Amino acid sequence: MNPARYVLHRRELVGSLIRGDAKLSELMKGSARTLPAGHVLIEANTEHEYVYRLRAGWACRNRAVPDGRDQFILIFLPGDLFAVKSLFITRHPDRVQILSGAIVERVHYMQLQEAYSRDVDIANLCMWQLTEEERRLHGWVFGLGQGSAEERLALLLVDLRGRLVLSGAIPADTLSFQFPLTQVQVGEQLGITPVHTNRVIKSFRERGIAAFRNGELHIQNFPELRRIAEPLMDAYERTAAHYGLAEVEKP
């Protein structure tokens, strides 16, 4: 396990986090399921008894209201542990759904709760995951409040690419990868209308920054994409290698 995956971890915890990851994998062994795009894994405002790890594919946590408005809250990528709150709460206020064909593993909250209470490595891993989700949420709240639509889109693309590189899902030098979000879903993540989303995506394409084609994202000018995103990036993202430029700069 790559220690860099544990964002901002204290050095003395790295061994515990790696052990916790291995122990959690053992708890989830044999539980893998393949799920199709669109599958709702957790219904909003319902009781749920499992914690999950995404082994392949994309998923998200989102919230919808009866008039059709929908907001993406978090996007989960391969390696992410999610629905950890099942350990502590009886009802999930938001929905979790699969965005692309995915493989997920799970563990019942009571089994994980028992392991959490007796094994500091598993407890540390669960707490780190909640801390990492909080970091991402804080960054995105700042972006929604202070960022332009262009800055938000650039941050989203830089963040997704960086996390996919860190997880090993794509090579470190790649500028193209599968992108299962529809244009409407991109707008739901950015907090803007579909019309506005279309304008921003069109602008990126016409300026040779990034283009969406046939379910793939093609980053054409990574330095410019990074420049647009940088005002919204946190201090960690500005210095982390997988968010950086050196690996992907082209002559």
C-alpha positions as a printed Julia matrix, in Angstrom:
251×3 Matrix{Float64}:
   0.0     0.0     0.0
   1.34    3.42   -1.0
   1.66    5.57    2.17
   0.98    8.69    0.05
  -2.59    7.48   -0.26
  -3.16    8.54    3.34
  -3.45   12.26    2.76
  -1.74   14.41    5.42
  -1.3    11.45    7.76
   0.97   11.8    10.77
   4.15    9.84   10.11
   3.81    7.75   13.23
   0.43    6.47   11.99
   1.47    5.17    8.57
   2.2     1.62    9.77
  -1.12    1.47   11.59
  -3.03    2.73    8.54
  -1.39    0.17    6.26
  -2.17   -2.63    8.72
  -5.72   -1.36    9.13
  -6.2    -1.42    5.37
  -5.06   -5.04    5.2
  -7.26   -6.06    8.13
 -10.27   -4.36    6.61
  -9.66   -6.19    3.33
  -9.71   -9.43    5.27
 -13.03   -8.49    6.92
 -14.52   -7.79    3.5
 -13.03  -10.84    1.82
 -15.52  -12.72   -0.35
 -18.12   -9.93   -0.31
 -17.34   -8.34   -3.7
 -20.33   -7.57   -5.9
 -20.54   -6.15   -9.4
 -23.1    -3.37   -9.73
 -24.37   -1.52  -12.82
 -24.36    2.22  -13.42
 -27.43    3.82  -11.87
 -27.79    1.27   -9.08
 -28.8     2.94   -5.8
 -26.71    1.37   -3.07
 -28.15    3.41   -0.21
 -31.52    5.14   -0.35
 -31.76    8.56    1.26
 -33.27    8.74    4.74
 -33.17    4.99    5.27
 -31.54    2.64    7.73
 -28.45    0.96    6.36
 -26.18   -1.66    7.92
 -23.06   -1.81    5.74
 -19.77   -0.02    5.15
 -18.23   -0.29    1.69
 -14.99   -0.13   -0.24
 -15.01    0.67   -3.94
 -12.66   -1.68   -5.78
 -13.44   -0.52   -9.33
 -15.68    2.08  -10.93
 -17.17    5.34   -9.69
 -19.92    6.11   -7.18
 -21.31    9.22   -5.5
 -23.18   10.55   -2.51
 -25.91   12.98   -3.53
 -29.09   14.65   -2.29
 -32.23   15.33   -4.32
 -35.44   17.21   -3.58
 -38.91   16.56   -5.05
 -38.79   19.47   -7.52
 -35.89   17.8    -9.37
 -32.93   19.66   -7.94
 -29.98   17.37   -7.18
 -26.58   18.07   -5.65
 -23.57   15.78   -5.79
 -21.83   15.84   -2.41
 -18.9    13.44   -2.86
 -17.56   11.34   -5.71
 -16.02    8.0    -4.72
 -13.2     6.46   -6.76
 -11.38    3.09   -6.6
  -9.92    2.4    -3.17
 -12.29    4.71   -1.3
 -13.95    3.49    1.87
 -17.45    4.95    2.15
 -20.62    4.86    4.24
 -18.38    4.67    7.31
 -21.12    6.62    9.1
 -23.08    3.33    9.21
 -20.88    2.61   12.24
 -22.43    5.49   14.15
 -25.87    6.4    12.77
 -29.03    4.43   11.98
 -30.23    6.47    9.0
 -28.34    7.9     6.04
 -29.65   11.36    5.08
 -28.28   11.12    1.53
 -28.32    8.64   -1.32
 -25.31    6.66   -2.54
 -25.46    5.5    -6.13
 -23.19    3.85   -8.65
 -22.04    6.06  -11.54
 -20.32    3.43  -13.68
 -20.09   -0.35  -13.68
 -18.46   -0.97  -10.3
 -17.11   -3.61   -7.95
 -17.82   -3.0    -4.27
 -16.96   -4.9    -1.12
 -18.83   -4.53    2.15
 -18.79   -5.38    5.84
 -21.72   -5.33    8.27
 -21.52   -2.45   10.71
 -21.7    -4.77   13.75
 -18.7    -6.78   12.55
 -16.77   -3.6    11.83
 -17.87   -2.03   15.1
 -16.48   -5.0    17.02
 -13.19   -4.79   15.12
 -13.11   -1.0    15.56
 -13.45   -1.28   19.33
 -10.68   -3.87   19.79
  -8.2    -3.02   16.99
  -6.55    0.4    16.91
  -5.37   -0.11   13.32
  -8.92   -0.49   12.01
 -10.09    2.39   14.2
  -7.32    4.62   12.84
  -8.2     3.74    9.25
 -11.89    4.53    9.75
 -11.11    7.83   11.45
  -8.62    8.77    8.72
 -11.26    8.11    6.05
 -13.74   10.4     7.8
 -11.03   13.04    8.14
 -10.2    12.79    4.42
 -13.87   13.15    3.46
 -14.05   16.24    5.66
 -11.0    17.72    3.89
 -12.59   17.19    0.49
 -15.91   18.61    1.65
 -14.28   21.71    3.13
 -12.45   22.32   -0.14
 -15.6    21.88   -2.19
 -17.7    24.13    0.08
 -15.07   26.84   -0.39
 -15.19   26.31   -4.15
 -18.99   26.53   -4.26
 -18.91   29.73   -2.22
 -15.94   31.52   -3.77
 -15.04   29.87   -7.08
 -16.18   30.68  -10.58
 -17.76   27.94  -12.69
 -14.51   27.6   -14.66
 -12.47   27.25  -11.47
 -14.85   24.63  -10.1
 -14.74   22.55  -13.29
 -10.94   22.77  -13.44
 -10.67   21.75   -9.78
 -13.01   18.81  -10.33
 -10.96   17.51  -13.28
  -7.59   18.0   -11.57
  -8.89   16.36   -8.4
 -10.37   13.32  -10.16
  -7.25   12.76  -12.24
  -5.0    13.12   -9.19
  -7.01   10.69   -7.1
  -7.15    8.14   -9.92
  -3.37    8.37  -10.28
  -2.86    7.98   -6.53
  -5.12    4.92   -6.41
  -3.26    3.28   -9.3
  -6.4     3.24  -11.46
  -4.63    5.17  -14.24
  -0.93    5.69  -15.09
   0.8     8.75  -13.63
   1.44   10.28  -17.05
  -2.01    9.85  -18.55
  -4.12   12.78  -19.68
  -7.14   10.77  -20.87
  -9.37    8.46  -18.86
 -12.91    7.11  -18.6
 -15.31    9.78  -17.34
 -18.77    8.32  -16.61
 -20.46   11.54  -15.46
 -23.04   13.03  -17.8
 -23.07   16.75  -18.46
 -26.1    17.06  -16.17
 -24.23   15.25  -13.38
 -21.19   17.51  -13.85
 -23.53   20.47  -13.32
 -24.94   18.83  -10.2
 -21.41   18.56   -8.83
 -20.5    22.13   -9.8
 -23.77   23.59   -8.5
 -24.7    25.28  -11.8
 -27.46   24.83  -14.37
 -27.13   22.43  -17.33
 -27.01   25.44  -19.71
 -24.15   27.03  -17.75
 -22.36   23.67  -17.57
 -22.59   23.33  -21.33
 -21.09   26.8   -21.83
 -18.12   26.1   -19.54
 -17.4    22.69  -21.09
 -17.65   24.21  -24.58
 -15.23   26.98  -23.57
 -12.68   24.46  -22.28
 -12.95   22.52  -25.53
 -12.63   25.56  -27.79
  -9.62   26.85  -25.85
  -7.88   23.48  -26.07
  -7.91   22.85  -22.32
 -10.05   19.7   -22.0
 -12.65   17.86  -24.03
 -15.3    15.25  -23.23
 -15.81   12.63  -25.93
 -17.64    9.29  -25.86
 -17.5     8.85  -22.11
 -13.86    9.92  -21.81
 -12.09   13.04  -20.6
  -9.14   14.25  -22.69
  -7.0    16.86  -20.96
  -5.27   18.81  -23.71
  -3.49   21.5   -21.68
  -2.84   20.31  -18.15
  -0.76   23.34  -17.06
  -3.61   25.68  -18.01
  -6.19   23.45  -16.32
  -4.07   23.44  -13.18
  -3.62   27.23  -13.35
  -7.4    27.75  -13.45
  -7.98   25.31  -10.57
  -5.2    26.52   -8.29
  -7.07   29.3    -6.43
  -9.49   26.67   -5.1
  -6.89   23.99   -4.31
  -5.96   23.5    -0.67
  -2.38   23.59    0.59
  -2.03   19.83    0.28
  -3.29   19.68   -3.31
  -0.91   22.44   -4.4
   2.12   20.39   -3.36
   1.06   16.74   -3.77
   2.92   14.99   -6.6
  -0.17   13.37   -8.12
  -1.78   16.8    -8.55
   1.4    18.18  -10.07
   2.66   19.0   -13.52
   6.07   17.36  -13.85
   4.78   13.93  -14.82
   2.48   15.18  -17.55
   4.1    18.23  -19.12
   4.54   17.85  -22.85
   7.16   19.57  -24.99
